[in-house]
Amino acid sequence: MKAGLATLLVLSALAGCAGAPSAGSNKELKTASDETAIQKRASIRLQLAIGYYEDGKYEVALDEVKLALAADPSFADAYGVRALIYTKMGQIALAEDNYQRAMRLAPGNPDLANNYGSFLCQVGKGEEGMKYFETALKDRSYKSPVRALLNAGSCSIKLKHFLAAERYLLDALRIEPDLPTTNANLARVYYERRDYTRAQFYLNRLTAVAKLDTLDAEVLWLGARIEHKMGDKTKESAMVVLLRRHHPASPEFAAYQRGAFDE
């Protein structure tokens, strides 16, 4: 998971359970001022846990999550953060258990639903994961729909549901046109559909908004294959140079060396 996902969970924790009624009314939304002293202590502990998580100090982060849950055992975001940590540690069964606990406590939380959907897609349960992206996207109060749209698009690509991927990614593009990930994934969608002209269009958009030295091996190899199909040897060579320079031990560079443009 990216740090940005964890940050969203922090904001959710500080704001309380967004969308839930406050204690004295069935009509008002719960906000940070409605938090009890116990909930505030749990939120502070969770912030510390996320800081350690982002620094790669996973065991210390787990200890802080334990303290957050000791203060507030019903703190759904704490289970969500613990799931992120366990995922990074390769503890897949523990991560899934914590996601499920989080979702039972806050079934309508869009950030948790998005993260759980992404997790399920990573562990080979993409069809199930798609349901959680839809849960997140149905929430009109969700502040980061692009994140769920991108994850849904990426998961659809893994499932080879390219029409669905196109729909999610174009929706993401309308909201934030210049995200490199969106343009890279759209280039991948059209490449897989053998629409190389459109694939090159989105590759050009990607290279206009991203630093080429930051692109991973998969994207650079995709770019080289698109330009190969379009017959642009100069741009193909530029992608290969970056692939060789930054990812010489990657499977993608190995594929280039054996001329596997159509694998």
Salt bridges, closest charged atoms under 4 A:
GLU64 OE1 - ARG45 NH1 2.93
GLU96 OE1 - LYS125 NZ 3.09
ASP97 OD2 - ARG101 NE 3.18
GLU127 OE2 - HIS161 NE2 3.57
GLU166 OE1 - ARG193 NH1 2.83
GLU166 OE2 - ARG198 NH1 3.83
ASP171 OD1 - ARG174 NH1 2.50
GLU192 OE2 - ARG188 NE 2.87
ASP195 OD2 - ARG198 NE 3.47
ASP213 OD1 - HIS246 NE2 3.22
GLU218 OE2 - ARG188 NH1 3.25
GLU236 OE1 - HIS228 ND1 3.24
GLU236 OE1 - LYS233 NZ 3.72
ASP262 OD1 - LYS229 NZ 2.57
GLU263 OE1 - ARG258 NH2 2.86
